[in-house]
Amino acid sequence: MVHLSLFVVATVGFGILEANASPCRPKTVTSLTEGSVTATSGTTTVPTSLSETAVTSLTETLSTALSETELTSLTTSIPTSLSETTSIIVAETTTTTAAPICVETQVVINPGFDSSDNDKEPWTGGGFLIHDGVYSYRNALSMFFQNGGGQANVAQTLSNLDGNYKLSYRYTLASAVNVFAGFSCTIQPQIGGVSLPSADLADYSGWTLETQTWPSGSQPVAQAELLLSLSCSGEYEQLTINLDDITLTRVCGPQAS
């Protein structure tokens, strides 16, 4: 009797399961556990309260995980790349800046008064050109001083001076007439209104080379006048002083200091 009852119960239960397994009936889910959820064909009904809770929890979890990952990646990679790029740019900018190249250049025009036999342009001032008794071919500038006195000068305007320069010129007492107690002459050079050490002449010494240095300063000079002023005094009837090869040359390297 016992075996028969169990068989009947099992048969009835199997029939109920077959009836519920029809593809046309919806299947109701009454519980949800932790872990993965696998979707199958058919219609699944989830309670409203449980669906809202699960969706909210899933959204918060994904948002938190995504934000942490993005922030970690941003903090780790971007500042490092930015700092490396910045340091390289600064180094390259510092090392590629170079000072202008110094070139030795003579800036006086017609320094030996040889451009013409008739005038001394662009020089201005006194004196006249001579062709005999010059230091270098083919002309020189000669100046007269009479009756125990006299002054004369020669000048030229120079442009775009930048750096240290060496002034060089040659002079000689060419002649002296009726000298009694003696005489004294001075050649005073100036550049841009700044006086340089003078040269003194008091006897027949032949052609003499005089050199002086002149710095343009910390900034380039657009224009400056090169001026040589000559003055004589004493007891004489006439003196003749000749000038030649007046140059102003930019100097570079150790000699510029």
C-alpha positions as CSV (number, residue, x, y, z in Angstrom):
1,M,0.0,0.0,0.0
2,V,2.8,2.4,0.8
3,H,4.5,1.7,-2.5
4,L,1.3,2.3,-4.5
5,S,0.6,5.7,-2.8
6,L,4.1,7.0,-3.5
7,F,3.7,6.0,-7.2
8,V,0.4,7.9,-7.5
9,V,1.8,11.0,-5.8
10,A,4.9,11.0,-8.1
11,T,2.7,10.6,-11.2
12,V,0.4,13.4,-10.2
13,G,3.4,15.7,-9.5
14,F,5.1,14.9,-12.8
15,G,1.9,15.9,-14.6
16,I,1.7,19.2,-12.8
17,L,5.3,20.0,-13.8
18,E,4.6,19.2,-17.4
19,A,1.7,21.5,-17.4
20,N,3.7,24.4,-15.8
21,A,6.5,23.9,-18.4
22,S,4.3,25.0,-21.2
23,P,6.2,27.7,-23.3
24,C,3.1,29.9,-23.3
25,R,2.9,30.5,-19.5
26,P,5.1,33.1,-17.7
27,K,7.5,32.1,-15.1
28,T,7.5,34.0,-11.8
29,V,10.8,34.6,-9.9
30,T,10.3,35.0,-6.2
31,S,13.9,35.3,-5.1
32,L,17.2,36.8,-6.2
33,T,20.5,35.7,-4.7
34,E,24.0,37.2,-4.9
35,G,26.1,36.2,-7.9
36,S,25.7,36.4,-11.6
37,V,22.2,36.3,-13.2
38,T,21.9,34.5,-16.5
39,A,19.1,35.6,-18.8
40,T,17.1,32.8,-20.6
41,S,14.4,32.9,-23.2
42,G,10.9,33.7,-21.9
43,T,9.5,36.4,-19.7
44,T,10.9,37.1,-16.3
45,T,8.9,39.1,-13.8
46,V,10.9,40.9,-11.1
47,P,9.2,42.6,-8.1
48,T,9.3,46.4,-8.3
49,S,11.0,47.0,-5.0
50,L,13.6,44.4,-5.7
51,S,14.3,45.7,-9.2
52,E,14.8,49.3,-7.9
53,T,17.2,48.2,-5.2
54,A,19.3,46.0,-7.5
55,V,19.5,48.7,-10.2
56,T,20.4,51.4,-7.7
57,S,23.1,49.3,-6.1
58,L,24.5,48.3,-9.5
59,T,24.6,51.9,-10.7
60,E,26.4,53.1,-7.6
61,T,28.9,50.2,-7.7
62,L,29.7,50.8,-11.4
63,S,29.9,54.6,-10.9
64,T,32.2,54.3,-8.0
65,A,34.5,51.7,-9.7
66,L,34.6,53.7,-12.9
67,S,35.4,57.0,-11.1
68,E,38.2,55.5,-9.1
69,T,39.7,53.9,-12.1
70,E,39.6,57.0,-14.2
71,L,40.9,59.2,-11.4
72,T,43.7,56.8,-10.7
73,S,44.7,56.7,-14.3
74,L,44.5,60.5,-14.7
75,T,46.6,61.1,-11.5
76,T,49.2,58.6,-12.5
77,S,49.8,59.3,-16.2
78,I,49.0,62.9,-16.9
79,P,51.1,64.8,-14.4
80,T,54.1,62.6,-15.1
81,S,53.9,63.2,-18.8
82,L,53.3,66.9,-18.3
83,S,56.3,67.3,-15.9
84,E,58.6,65.4,-18.3
85,T,57.5,67.5,-21.2
86,T,57.9,70.8,-19.3
87,S,61.4,69.9,-18.1
88,I,62.6,69.1,-21.6
89,I,61.2,72.3,-23.1
90,V,62.9,74.4,-20.4
91,A,66.3,72.7,-20.9
92,E,66.1,73.1,-24.7
93,T,65.2,76.8,-24.4
94,T,68.1,77.5,-22.0
95,T,70.7,75.7,-24.0
96,T,69.8,77.0,-27.5
97,T,70.1,80.7,-26.6
98,A,73.4,82.0,-27.8
99,A,75.1,85.4,-27.7
100,P,75.6,87.3,-31.0
101,I,78.8,86.4,-32.8
102,C,81.5,89.2,-32.6
103,V,83.1,90.1,-35.9
104,E,86.1,92.4,-36.1
105,T,85.0,95.3,-38.3
106,Q,86.6,98.6,-39.2
107,V,83.9,101.2,-39.3
108,V,85.6,104.4,-40.4
109,I,84.9,105.4,-44.1
110,N,87.9,106.7,-46.1
111,P,90.3,106.2,-43.2
112,G,93.4,107.1,-45.2
113,F,91.9,110.0,-47.1
114,D,92.5,108.1,-50.3
115,S,89.0,108.0,-51.8
116,S,89.7,111.2,-53.8
117,D,92.5,113.6,-54.5
118,N,90.2,116.6,-54.3
119,D,88.2,116.2,-51.1
120,K,88.2,114.2,-47.9
121,E,84.5,113.2,-47.6
122,P,82.8,112.0,-45.5
123,W,85.3,113.7,-43.1
124,T,84.5,117.3,-42.1
125,G,86.7,120.0,-40.5
126,G,89.9,121.7,-41.4
127,G,93.1,120.6,-43.2
128,F,93.8,119.8,-46.9
129,L,95.0,116.7,-48.7
130,I,98.7,116.2,-49.5
131,H,100.2,113.5,-51.8
132,D,103.9,113.8,-50.7
133,G,105.3,112.8,-47.4
134,V,102.3,110.5,-46.6
135,Y,102.4,107.4,-44.4
136,S,100.5,105.1,-46.7
137,Y,99.6,105.6,-50.4
138,R,98.2,107.8,-51.5
139,N,97.0,110.8,-49.5
140,A,97.2,112.2,-46.0
141,L,95.6,115.2,-44.2
142,S,97.8,118.2,-43.4
143,M,97.0,121.0,-40.9
144,F,98.8,124.4,-40.4
145,F,99.3,126.3,-37.1
146,Q,100.7,129.8,-37.2
147,N,102.1,132.5,-34.9
148,G,102.4,130.5,-31.7
149,G,98.9,129.2,-31.6
150,G,96.0,127.6,-33.5
151,Q,93.4,124.9,-33.4
152,A,92.0,122.5,-36.0
153,N,89.8,119.4,-36.0
154,V,88.6,116.6,-38.3
155,A,85.5,114.5,-37.7
156,Q,83.2,111.8,-39.1
157,T,79.8,110.5,-37.9
158,L,79.7,106.7,-37.4
159,S,76.7,104.4,-37.2
160,N,75.6,101.3,-35.4
161,L,78.5,100.8,-32.9
162,D,78.1,97.8,-30.6
163,G,80.9,96.4,-28.4
164,N,84.5,97.4,-27.7
165,Y,86.6,99.3,-30.3
166,K,90.2,100.2,-30.9
167,L,90.9,103.7,-32.2
168,S,94.1,103.9,-34.2
169,Y,95.7,106.9,-36.0
170,R,99.2,108.1,-37.2
171,Y,100.6,111.6,-36.9
172,T,103.8,113.5,-37.5
173,L,105.3,117.0,-37.3
174,A,106.0,117.6,-40.9
175,S,107.6,121.0,-40.6
176,A,108.3,123.9,-38.3
177,V,109.3,127.4,-39.3
178,N,111.1,129.8,-37.0
179,V,110.7,128.0,-33.8
180,F,112.2,130.0,-30.9
181,A,111.5,128.8,-27.3
182,G,109.8,125.7,-28.4
183,F,106.2,124.5,-28.9
184,S,103.7,121.9,-27.6
185,C,100.9,120.3,-29.6
186,T,98.1,118.0,-28.4
187,I,95.8,115.6,-30.3
188,Q,92.6,115.0,-28.4
189,P,90.4,112.2,-29.7
190,Q,86.7,111.9,-28.8
191,I,84.0,109.3,-29.6
192,G,80.4,110.2,-28.9
193,G,81.5,113.1,-26.8
194,V,83.7,110.9,-24.6
195,S,87.3,112.0,-24.5
196,L,90.1,109.4,-24.8
197,P,93.7,109.9,-23.7
198,S,95.5,112.5,-25.8
199,A,98.7,112.4,-27.7
200,D,101.4,115.0,-27.2
201,L,103.8,116.2,-29.8
202,A,106.8,118.4,-29.1
203,D,109.5,117.4,-31.5
204,Y,110.4,115.8,-34.8
205,S,109.7,112.2,-34.2
206,G,108.5,111.0,-37.6
207,W,105.3,109.1,-38.0
208,T,103.9,107.9,-34.7
209,L,101.1,105.3,-34.1
210,E,98.6,106.1,-31.4
211,T,95.9,103.6,-30.2
212,Q,93.1,103.9,-27.6
213,T,90.2,101.7,-26.7
214,W,86.5,102.8,-26.5
215,P,83.6,100.7,-25.2
216,S,80.1,101.5,-26.7
217,G,78.5,100.4,-23.4
218,S,75.8,97.9,-22.6
219,Q,73.5,99.0,-25.5
220,P,74.3,99.6,-29.2
221,V,75.0,103.2,-30.2
222,A,73.0,104.3,-33.3
223,Q,75.3,107.2,-34.1
224,A,78.5,108.7,-32.6
225,E,80.9,111.3,-33.8
226,L,84.6,110.4,-34.1
227,L,86.5,113.7,-33.5
228,L,90.2,114.5,-33.5
229,S,91.0,118.0,-32.1
230,L,94.5,119.4,-32.6
231,S,95.9,122.5,-30.7
232,C,99.3,124.0,-30.6
233,S,101.0,126.7,-28.5
234,G,104.6,128.1,-28.1
235,E,107.0,130.3,-30.0
236,Y,107.0,129.6,-33.6
237,E,106.0,131.1,-36.9
238,Q,104.4,128.0,-38.5
239,L,103.9,124.3,-37.7
240,T,102.6,121.6,-40.0
241,I,101.1,118.4,-38.6
242,N,100.0,115.5,-40.9
243,L,97.4,112.7,-40.1
244,D,96.9,109.4,-41.8
245,D,95.1,106.0,-41.4
246,I,92.5,106.9,-38.8
247,T,90.6,103.7,-38.1
248,L,88.1,102.4,-35.5
249,T,87.9,98.7,-35.3
250,R,85.6,96.4,-33.2
251,V,87.7,94.0,-31.2
252,C,86.7,90.5,-30.1
253,G,88.0,87.8,-27.8
254,P,90.5,88.4,-25.0
255,Q,91.7,91.7,-26.5
256,A,88.2,93.1,-26.1
257,S,88.4,93.0,-22.3
